[in-house]
Amino acid sequence: MNVTIENDFVGSLPADPIRQNYLRQVRGACYSFVEPSRAGKPRLLAYAADLAESLGFSVDDCQSDKFVDVFAGNSLLEGMKPFAMCYGGHQFGNWAGQLGDGRAITLGELIDTHGTRQALQLKGAGKTPYSRSADGLAVLRSSLREYVCSEAMHYLGIPTTRALSLVATGDAVIRDMLYDGHPAPEPGAIVCRVAPSFVRFGNFEICAAQRDVEMLKQLADYTISSEFPNLKRLEEPEKYIAWFEDVVDRTIDMIVHWMRVGFVHGVMNTDNMSILGITIDYGPYGWLENYDPDWTPNTTDAATRRYRYGQQPWVAQWNLLQLANSIVPLIGETTPLENALNRFPSLYQERWEQTIRNKLGLLDVGSKESPLVNELETVLMLTETDMTLFFRELANLDITATIASEDPLYAMESVYYAPSSISAKQREQINLWLRNYATLVKHQNQSQEERIAVMNATNPLYVPRNYLAQLAIDEVEKGNDEYLDEWMSVLKKPYTEQLGKDEFAGKRPEWARTRVGCSMLSCSS
């Protein structure tokens, strides 16, 4: 494999001087060197061909035994210096102390064909000094879900880490899937995820918690120099203020995208928030099936629903507050950080209004449009409504026929989970909204084709629905990779209707409503 490995993170920041791999509290270091565990009988299940090519791996490379060995953790390429990061974090609103890469090991970095530095990280490759009571391994269901969603998010146009490969280890891993006292062996697997940086809010929080201002400054200066180069020439403390403002901006952009497609992260702890504003750590995530702003896919979050869909923007703002608190020593005052945080609601609202305008195919959201937009959530919640399909079918509405129809809902019945159970009152309310929508659209100076194009470029048809992920897991566990390959191919064009692929756009079937893995998931997912 003709690739050149670099180690900029390792060469620029302080290392843990202890080289032995045992659980411990680490101070004065941004990372610890650690070797991946060996996989017993690794097998390549899938790889992202376009990503591999951009990193310098040929097709022959990806289909070689060497590639499988490297991304199973059994071998290293020349120059690789594997390590696990040290960071802390707030989990479910409470400071959790040192956390760190408990099952993630970064192998090194490559410069891709765009000139961007990309880090390669194995998730599920064994214990690190930060594994706490865990084994550092990952099971097939969690690794496959991360592989699928990382790549799906990329093609949806959402800032995200990516996934280079999915490798079955051939080893059994013991997991208590629902934390209910019934551990069982499951097939192990490792995903190699790729990002310009895996630095999180928690990397800065641990420096602040340890009152290590020198290391905090080193980490901030390195992050700005490598990932925010346009800011590095600014004087201090303006450099750090501008950097924080940029992080706020990127985070808002990411969250707006999440809300646009109905993605629910499920575990928005500060250690799962990327400093680059990219989606990271796909654990108990989920996709809204029926529209419900109070839904969370995470069993651990079932009681308080802190990370529910409708709460995600405000959790992001709270997490940014924790980041701001950690970098106050670099600035010497809180006012500039408070100002940046106070702008969050208006910036988010401005971008969300533009997004909902595009989702509805409206040219403006002014006084005439506002009531329609404000009533949308109520209409979506009157009965079980598939969020993804609702907006796609809305684009297909015959505007003239809808205005004249006594029952325009009839044309939309396919988006509801139980259309026969919709009451007369509910039907009347939905019909009124549809006619008002059609009337508003008719008075716009826009062609039907233009409206449909805007809506279908904003509202995907194919998203990695929870039940489809479970079907893919079931098939791969049987030794059949074809279903996963076909699904991944469909997810590369999420906004374009694909002939013969209706099964990948279908509503959640009734059997999946309560099946484990299709509705609620645990943090081991």
RODOSE-973338 format. One record per residue (C-alpha): residue number from 1; x, y, z; residue in one letter. Coordinates in nm, 3 decimals. Example, Ala and Ser with C-alpha at 12.3 -4.5 7.8 and 13.67 -1.06 7.14 Angstrom:
! residues 2
  seq       c1       c2       c3  type
    1    1.230   -0.450    0.780     a
    2    1.367   -0.106    0.714     s
***
This chain:
! residues 525
  seq       c1       c2       c3  type
    1    0.000    0.000    0.000     m
    2    0.162    0.317   -0.124     n
    3    0.039    0.564    0.139     v
    4    0.237    0.793    0.367     t
    5    0.138    0.793    0.732     i
    6    0.183    1.110    0.936     e
    7    0.152    1.175    1.309     n
    8    0.090    1.546    1.348     d
    9   -0.129    1.514    1.658     f
   10    0.123    1.289    1.832     v
   11    0.416    1.510    1.735     g
   12    0.253    1.833    1.849     s
   13    0.101    1.751    2.188     l
   14    0.219    1.595    2.516     p
   15    0.206    1.216    2.549     a
   16    0.135    1.001    2.850     d
   17    0.487    0.888    2.959     p
   18    0.356    0.549    3.076     i
   19    0.358    0.304    2.787     r
   20    0.189    0.011    2.964     q
   21   -0.176   -0.041    2.876     n
   22   -0.368   -0.046    3.205     y
   23   -0.659    0.154    3.345     l
   24   -0.549    0.474    3.515     r
   25   -0.602    0.846    3.560     q
   26   -0.382    1.033    3.312     v
   27   -0.255    1.383    3.384     r
   28   -0.050    1.626    3.179     g
   29   -0.107    1.434    2.855     a
   30   -0.343    1.459    2.558     c
   31   -0.311    1.090    2.467     y
   32   -0.160    0.754    2.556     s
   33    0.020    0.521    2.316     f
   34   -0.156    0.185    2.287     v
   35   -0.151   -0.116    2.055     e
   36   -0.476   -0.257    1.909     p
   37   -0.581   -0.608    2.014     s
   38   -0.551   -0.889    1.762     r
   39   -0.862   -1.014    1.584     a
   40   -0.892   -1.392    1.565     g
   41   -1.024   -1.435    1.210     k
   42   -1.087   -1.099    1.045     p
   43   -1.306   -1.066    0.738     r
   44   -1.380   -0.751    0.538     l
   45   -1.756   -0.691    0.529     l
   46   -1.762   -0.356    0.351     a
   47   -1.553   -0.055    0.260     y
   48   -1.623    0.294    0.123     a
   49   -1.460    0.288   -0.219     a
   50   -1.466    0.663   -0.286     d
   51   -1.325    0.744    0.057     l
   52   -1.054    0.482    0.017     a
   53   -0.955    0.629   -0.318     e
   54   -0.936    0.981   -0.174     s
   55   -0.703    0.848    0.097     l
   56   -0.472    0.685   -0.155     g
   57   -0.585    0.323   -0.127     f
   58   -0.632    0.142   -0.458     s
   59   -0.901   -0.118   -0.525     v
   60   -0.633   -0.387   -0.503     d
   61   -0.522   -0.243   -0.167     d
   62   -0.875   -0.261   -0.028     c
   63   -0.921   -0.619   -0.140     q
   64   -0.588   -0.735    0.002     s
   65   -0.519   -0.935    0.317     d
   66   -0.292   -0.652    0.432     k
   67   -0.582   -0.403    0.428     f
   68   -0.797   -0.638    0.635     v
   69   -0.514   -0.697    0.884     d
   70   -0.445   -0.326    0.929     v
   71   -0.808   -0.230    0.980     f
   72   -0.872   -0.527    1.206     a
   73   -0.587   -0.408    1.429     g
   74   -0.359   -0.704    1.350     n
   75   -0.095   -0.508    1.161     s
   76    0.040   -0.155    1.128     l
   77    0.154    0.035    0.823     l
   78    0.496    0.193    0.836     e
   79    0.488    0.509    1.043     g
   80    0.171    0.432    1.241     m
   81    0.190    0.527    1.609     k
   82   -0.145    0.417    1.752     p
   83   -0.286    0.608    2.048     f
   84   -0.600    0.676    2.252     a
   85   -0.703    1.032    2.340     m
   86   -0.753    1.161    2.692     c
   87   -1.065    1.372    2.747     y
   88   -1.343    1.428    2.998     g
   89   -1.704    1.524    2.959     g
   90   -2.049    1.599    3.089     h
   91   -2.271    1.295    3.052     q
   92   -2.648    1.349    3.080     f
   93   -2.579    1.690    3.230     g
   94   -2.331    1.581    3.498     n
   95   -1.952    1.608    3.504     w
   96   -1.816    1.254    3.459     a
   97   -1.445    1.328    3.503     g
   98   -1.189    1.152    3.285     q
   99   -1.343    0.951    3.002     l
  100   -1.115    0.921    2.699     g
  101   -1.105    0.680    2.406     d
  102   -1.225    0.367    2.581     g
  103   -1.262    0.165    2.261     r
  104   -1.113    0.391    1.994     a
  105   -0.751    0.380    1.878     i
  106   -0.619    0.631    1.624     t
  107   -0.363    0.471    1.391     l
  108   -0.223    0.782    1.224     g
  109   -0.303    1.040    0.958     e
  110   -0.306    1.066    0.580     l
  111   -0.323    1.364    0.348     i
  112   -0.615    1.303    0.112     d
  113   -0.645    1.402   -0.251     t
  114   -0.798    1.737   -0.148     h
  115   -0.495    1.820    0.065     g
  116   -0.685    1.766    0.391     t
  117   -0.530    1.579    0.680     r
  118   -0.746    1.280    0.777     q
  119   -0.704    1.068    1.089     a
  120   -0.775    0.694    1.077     l
  121   -0.933    0.556    1.392     q
  122   -1.034    0.199    1.480     l
  123   -1.342    0.167    1.700     k
  124   -1.368   -0.161    1.885     g
  125   -1.002   -0.263    1.867     a
  126   -0.944   -0.334    2.235     g
  127   -0.867   -0.189    2.576     k
  128   -0.698    0.143    2.639     t
  129   -0.607    0.322    2.962     p
  130   -0.950    0.489    2.934     y
  131   -1.166    0.178    2.900     s
  132   -1.276    0.189    3.263     r
  133   -1.461   -0.138    3.331     s
  134   -1.518   -0.219    2.963     a
  135   -1.327   -0.445    2.722     d
  136   -1.270   -0.187    2.446     g
  137   -1.430   -0.414    2.187     l
  138   -1.737   -0.363    1.968     a
  139   -2.005   -0.595    1.837     v
  140   -2.127   -0.631    1.481     l
  141   -2.457   -0.451    1.538     r
  142   -2.292   -0.136    1.676     s
  143   -2.010   -0.130    1.420     s
  144   -2.242   -0.190    1.125     l
  145   -2.478    0.081    1.245     r
  146   -2.189    0.328    1.271     e
  147   -2.054    0.232    0.929     y
  148   -2.394    0.274    0.764     v
  149   -2.492    0.598    0.933     c
  150   -2.154    0.768    0.888     s
  151   -2.167    0.713    0.515     e
  152   -2.539    0.789    0.487     a
  153   -2.491    1.122    0.664     m
  154   -2.209    1.210    0.426     h
  155   -2.429    1.155    0.122     y
  156   -2.714    1.344    0.289     l
  157   -2.479    1.643    0.299     g
  158   -2.452    1.647    0.678     i
  159   -2.116    1.721    0.848     p
  160   -1.991    1.387    0.980     t
  161   -1.706    1.152    1.045     t
  162   -1.685    0.892    0.771     r
  163   -1.631    0.516    0.775     a
  164   -1.358    0.357    0.566     l
  165   -1.413   -0.008    0.649     s
  166   -1.618   -0.259    0.843     l
  167   -1.432   -0.573    0.950     v
  168   -1.571   -0.874    1.134     a
  169   -1.315   -0.993    1.390     t
  170   -1.420   -1.357    1.405     g
  171   -1.431   -1.328    1.784     d
  172   -1.727   -1.336    2.021     a
  173   -1.789   -1.035    2.244     v
  174   -2.007   -1.051    2.555     i
  175   -2.271   -0.778    2.575     r
  176   -2.580   -0.710    2.785     d
  177   -2.775   -0.546    2.503     m
  178   -3.045   -0.385    2.718     l
  179   -2.853   -0.370    3.046     y
  180   -3.114   -0.601    3.198     d
  181   -2.884   -0.867    3.342     g
  182   -2.880   -1.098    3.039     h
  183   -2.532   -1.079    2.883     p
  184   -2.474   -1.296    2.577     a
  185   -2.200   -1.352    2.319     p
  186   -2.226   -1.156    1.995     e
  187   -2.005   -1.142    1.684     p
  188   -1.734   -0.877    1.711     g
  189   -1.653   -0.615    1.447     a
  190   -1.439   -0.305    1.402     i
  191   -1.519    0.009    1.205     v
  192   -1.242    0.240    1.084     c
  193   -1.372    0.593    1.102     r
  194   -1.211    0.891    0.933     v
  195   -1.212    1.263    1.018     a
  196   -0.976    1.560    0.998     p
  197   -0.975    1.554    1.378     s
  198   -1.137    1.356    1.656     f
  199   -1.089    1.633    1.913     v
  200   -1.402    1.693    2.117     r
  201   -1.532    1.948    2.364     f
  202   -1.420    1.705    2.634     g
  203   -1.052    1.734    2.535     n
  204   -1.060    2.094    2.657     f
  205   -1.280    2.017    2.957     e
  206   -1.029    1.771    3.101     i
  207   -0.750    2.032    3.077     c
  208   -0.966    2.281    3.262     a
  209   -1.072    2.024    3.521     a
  210   -0.706    1.944    3.588     q
  211   -0.629    2.319    3.593     r
  212   -0.358    2.259    3.338     d
  213   -0.367    2.592    3.154     v
  214   -0.041    2.521    2.973     e
  215   -0.178    2.203    2.814     m
  216   -0.512    2.377    2.747     l
  217   -0.326    2.644    2.551     k
  218   -0.116    2.387    2.366     q
  219   -0.427    2.197    2.260     l
  220   -0.616    2.511    2.157     a
  221   -0.321    2.647    1.959     d
  222   -0.271    2.313    1.786     y
  223   -0.641    2.281    1.702     t
  224   -0.659    2.633    1.562     i
  225   -0.339    2.593    1.362     s
  226   -0.437    2.259    1.210     s
  227   -0.816    2.290    1.171     e
  228   -0.889    2.667    1.175     f
  229   -0.581    2.802    0.992     p
  230   -0.750    3.127    0.891     n
  231   -0.753    3.226    1.260     l
  232   -0.397    3.143    1.362     k
  233   -0.256    3.485    1.267     r
  234   -0.490    3.667    1.505     l
  235   -0.355    3.803    1.830     e
  236   -0.451    3.654    2.166     e
  237   -0.713    3.647    2.309     p
  238   -0.902    3.748    1.990     e
  239   -0.782    3.427    1.830     k
  240   -0.958    3.213    2.092     y
  241   -1.274    3.423    2.081     i
  242   -1.298    3.397    1.701     a
  243   -1.231    3.025    1.727     w
  244   -1.513    2.972    1.976     f
  245   -1.748    3.176    1.756     e
  246   -1.656    2.949    1.464     d
  247   -1.726    2.636    1.671     v
  248   -2.068    2.779    1.766     v
  249   -2.141    2.849    1.400     d
  250   -2.039    2.502    1.285     r
  251   -2.237    2.334    1.563     t
  252   -2.553    2.525    1.469     i
  253   -2.511    2.419    1.107     d
  254   -2.478    2.054    1.209     m
  255   -2.785    2.061    1.434     i
  256   -3.002    2.229    1.168     v
  257   -2.909    1.942    0.934     h
  258   -2.999    1.685    1.201     w
  259   -3.340    1.843    1.248     m
  260   -3.395    1.868    0.873     r
  261   -3.374    1.493    0.817     v
  262   -3.512    1.369    1.151     g
  263   -3.185    1.239    1.293     f
  264   -3.163    1.188    1.670     v
  265   -2.811    1.144    1.804     h
  266   -2.928    0.985    2.128     g
  267   -2.625    1.063    2.346     v
  268   -2.523    1.427    2.308     m
  269   -2.272    1.425    2.592     n
  270   -1.995    1.683    2.564     t
  271   -1.742    1.408    2.496     d
  272   -1.949    1.322    2.186     n
  273   -1.939    1.675    2.045     m
  274   -1.677    1.740    1.777     s
  275   -1.479    2.063    1.785     i
  276   -1.526    2.071    1.406     l
  277   -1.905    2.066    1.420     g
  278   -1.925    1.722    1.261     i
  279   -2.145    1.435    1.376     t
  280   -1.938    1.193    1.581     i
  281   -1.994    0.877    1.788     d
  282   -2.287    0.691    1.636     y
  283   -2.417    0.490    1.929     g
  284   -2.787    0.473    2.019     p
  285   -2.889    0.704    1.737     y
  286   -3.220    0.682    1.558     g
  287   -3.431    0.832    1.280     w
  288   -3.780    0.964    1.338     l
  289   -4.028    0.723    1.191     e
  290   -4.355    0.880    1.304     n
  291   -4.298    1.247    1.384     y
  292   -4.251    1.289    1.760     d
  293   -4.035    1.572    1.898     p
  294   -4.018    1.394    2.236     d
  295   -3.870    1.073    2.096     w
  296   -3.527    0.950    2.198     t
  297   -3.380    0.621    2.076     p
  298   -3.162    0.577    2.387     n
  299   -3.288    0.343    2.660     t
  300   -3.056    0.515    2.908     t
  301   -3.232    0.843    2.831     d
  302   -3.585    0.703    2.847     a
  303   -3.673    0.858    3.184     a
  304   -3.567    1.221    3.131     t
  305   -3.551    1.231    2.748     r
  306   -3.275    1.489    2.774     r
  307   -3.152    1.406    2.423     y
  308   -3.491    1.384    2.250     r
  309   -3.527    1.510    1.894     y
  310   -3.687    1.845    1.974     g
  311   -3.434    1.925    2.246     q
  312   -3.119    1.880    2.036     q
  313   -3.059    2.249    1.952     p
  314   -3.073    2.354    2.316     w
  315   -2.857    2.067    2.436     v
  316   -2.601    2.180    2.178     a
  317   -2.611    2.530    2.324     q
  318   -2.566    2.388    2.677     w
  319   -2.272    2.181    2.559     n
  320   -2.115    2.488    2.402     l
  321   -2.149    2.660    2.740     l
  322   -1.939    2.383    2.895     q
  323   -1.676    2.432    2.625     l
  324   -1.683    2.806    2.689     a
  325   -1.632    2.749    3.062     n
  326   -1.326    2.535    2.990     s
  327   -1.149    2.795    2.773     i
  328   -1.209    3.101    2.994     v
  329   -0.845    3.082    3.118     p
  330   -0.728    3.149    2.760     l
  331   -0.932    3.467    2.735     i
  332   -0.934    3.607    3.086     g
  333   -1.300    3.713    3.080     e
  334   -1.637    3.560    3.006     t
  335   -1.817    3.840    2.820     t
  336   -1.702    3.754    2.464     p
  337   -1.796    3.391    2.516     l
  338   -2.133    3.486    2.663     e
  339   -2.198    3.709    2.362     n
  340   -2.126    3.422    2.123     a
  341   -2.357    3.188    2.318     l
  342   -2.633    3.447    2.337     n
  343   -2.638    3.465    1.958     r
  344   -2.707    3.092    1.933     f
  345   -3.091    3.108    1.945     p
  346   -3.127    3.378    1.678     s
  347   -2.867    3.219    1.449     l
  348   -3.030    2.880    1.485     y
  349   -3.378    3.022    1.424     q
  350   -3.264    3.210    1.115     e
  351   -3.113    2.898    0.961     r
  352   -3.403    2.677    1.062     w
  353   -3.653    2.915    0.903     e
  354   -3.464    2.892    0.576     q
  355   -3.453    2.514    0.608     t
  356   -3.826    2.475    0.676     i
  357   -3.894    2.713    0.388     r
  358   -3.701    2.477    0.159     n
  359   -3.866    2.169    0.308     k
  360   -4.205    2.317    0.224     l
  361   -4.102    2.468   -0.109     g
  362   -4.194    2.819    0.003     l
  363   -4.021    3.127   -0.131     l
  364   -4.063    3.316    0.196     d
  365   -4.174    3.268    0.554     v
  366   -4.340    3.601    0.620     g
  367   -4.666    3.701    0.781     s
  368   -4.873    3.493    0.538     k
  369   -4.660    3.182    0.571     e
  370   -4.595    3.187    0.947     s
  371   -4.934    3.042    1.057     p
  372   -4.892    2.757    0.809     l
  373   -4.541    2.680    0.938     v
  374   -4.647    2.713    1.301     n
  375   -4.932    2.466    1.251     e
  376   -4.714    2.212    1.072     l
  377   -4.590    2.035    1.385     e
  378   -4.947    2.005    1.517     t
  379   -5.060    1.851    1.189     v
  380   -4.769    1.605    1.188     l
  381   -4.859    1.492    1.540     m
  382   -5.236    1.453    1.496     l
  383   -5.181    1.092    1.395     t
  384   -4.876    0.876    1.331     e
  385   -4.714    1.046    1.032     t
  386   -4.394    0.927    0.868     d
  387   -4.179    1.240    0.864     m
  388   -3.958    1.140    0.572     t
  389   -4.242    1.035    0.345     l
  390   -4.467    1.327    0.441     f
  391   -4.238    1.586    0.285     f
  392   -4.171    1.375   -0.024     r
  393   -4.542    1.325   -0.088     e
  394   -4.610    1.692   -0.016     l
  395   -4.379    1.777   -0.306     a
  396   -4.587    1.553   -0.534     n
  397   -4.920    1.718   -0.450     l
  398   -5.124    1.842   -0.745     d
  399   -5.173    2.197   -0.618     i
  400   -5.484    2.278   -0.824     t
  401   -5.653    1.948   -0.737     a
  402   -5.569    1.989   -0.369     t
  403   -5.738    2.330   -0.351     i
  404   -6.054    2.194   -0.514     a
  405   -6.063    1.861   -0.331     s
  406   -6.295    1.789   -0.041     e
  407   -6.046    1.532    0.089     d
  408   -5.688    1.616   -0.019     p
  409   -5.556    1.388    0.255     l
  410   -5.656    1.093    0.035     y
  411   -5.356    1.166   -0.188     a
  412   -5.130    1.159    0.120     m
  413   -5.263    0.845    0.291     e
  414   -4.947    0.646    0.221     s
  415   -4.749    0.858    0.470     v
  416   -4.967    0.761    0.768     y
  417   -4.914    0.450    0.978     y
  418   -5.286    0.389    1.038     a
  419   -5.486    0.596    0.787     p
  420   -5.808    0.408    0.862     s
  421   -5.793    0.520    1.226     s
  422   -5.775    0.893    1.144     i
  423   -6.086    1.051    1.296     s
  424   -6.315    1.285    1.106     a
  425   -6.195    1.579    1.315     k
  426   -5.828    1.496    1.253     q
  427   -5.897    1.452    0.884     r
  428   -6.070    1.789    0.867     e
  429   -5.774    1.959    1.038     q
  430   -5.516    1.798    0.808     i
  431   -5.726    1.877    0.500     n
  432   -5.753    2.242    0.602     l
  433   -5.376    2.263    0.637     w
  434   -5.319    2.095    0.298     l
  435   -5.559    2.332    0.121     r
  436   -5.401    2.635    0.289     n
  437   -5.059    2.506    0.185     y
  438   -5.170    2.453   -0.175     a
  439   -5.329    2.798   -0.189     t
  440   -5.012    2.960   -0.061     l
  441   -4.797    2.771   -0.311     v
  442   -5.030    2.866   -0.598     k
  443   -4.979    3.237   -0.530     h
  444   -4.600    3.202   -0.546     q
  445   -4.426    3.305   -0.862     n
  446   -4.268    2.964   -0.897     q
  447   -4.327    2.670   -1.128     s
  448   -4.429    2.328   -1.002     q
  449   -4.099    2.189   -1.128     e
  450   -3.898    2.448   -0.935     e
  451   -4.086    2.380   -0.613     r
  452   -4.044    2.005   -0.642     i
  453   -3.673    2.041   -0.716     a
  454   -3.616    2.253   -0.403     v
  455   -3.820    2.022   -0.181     m
  456   -3.667    1.700   -0.308     n
  457   -3.316    1.841   -0.272     a
  458   -3.395    1.919    0.094     t
  459   -3.607    1.619    0.194     n
  460   -3.441    1.279    0.143     p
  461   -3.636    0.975    0.034     l
  462   -3.387    0.719    0.166     y
  463   -3.254    0.744    0.522     v
  464   -3.094    0.467    0.730     p
  465   -3.411    0.367    0.909     r
  466   -3.366    0.172    1.230     n
  467   -3.545   -0.141    1.112     y
  468   -3.344   -0.154    0.788     l
  469   -3.024   -0.145    0.992     a
  470   -3.150   -0.441    1.193     q
  471   -3.235   -0.633    0.876     l
  472   -2.882   -0.568    0.748     a
  473   -2.736   -0.690    1.079     i
  474   -2.949   -1.005    1.061     d
  475   -2.829   -1.080    0.707     e
  476   -2.461   -1.019    0.779     v
  477   -2.481   -1.242    1.086     e
  478   -2.604   -1.516    0.848     k
  479   -2.302   -1.456    0.625     g
  480   -2.494   -1.262    0.359     n
  481   -2.336   -0.922    0.279     d
  482   -2.543   -0.855   -0.034     e
  483   -2.830   -0.680    0.146     y
  484   -2.584   -0.439    0.312     l
  485   -2.410   -0.372   -0.021     d
  486   -2.740   -0.299   -0.196     e
  487   -2.860   -0.071    0.084     w
  488   -2.533    0.124    0.091     m
  489   -2.561    0.176   -0.283     s
  490   -2.911    0.320   -0.241     v
  491   -2.800    0.549    0.043     l
  492   -2.542    0.711   -0.183     k
  493   -2.829    0.887   -0.367     k
  494   -3.073    0.967   -0.086     p
  495   -3.260    1.246   -0.266     y
  496   -3.318    1.060   -0.593     t
  497   -3.596    0.805   -0.638     e
  498   -3.436    0.479   -0.752     q
  499   -3.622    0.225   -0.960     l
  500   -3.696   -0.100   -0.780     g
  501   -3.570    0.023   -0.440     k
  502   -3.903    0.095   -0.272     d
  503   -3.821   -0.144    0.013     e
  504   -3.551    0.097    0.131     f
  505   -3.797    0.387    0.155     a
  506   -4.085    0.207    0.324     g
  507   -4.248    0.302    0.652     k
  508   -4.151    0.109    0.964     r
  509   -4.342   -0.222    0.955     p
  510   -4.553   -0.312    1.257     e
  511   -4.319   -0.594    1.362     w
  512   -4.040   -0.339    1.407     a
  513   -4.237   -0.115    1.644     r
  514   -4.113   -0.289    1.957     t
  515   -3.831   -0.513    1.835     r
  516   -3.496   -0.454    2.005     v
  517   -3.270   -0.262    1.768     g
  518   -3.561   -0.115    1.572     c
  519   -3.702    0.123    1.831     s
  520   -3.504    0.181    2.149     m
  521   -3.132    0.109    2.171     l
  522   -2.877    0.105    2.450     s
  523   -2.542    0.281    2.465     c
  524   -2.382   -0.048    2.357     s
  525   -2.562   -0.017    2.022     s
***
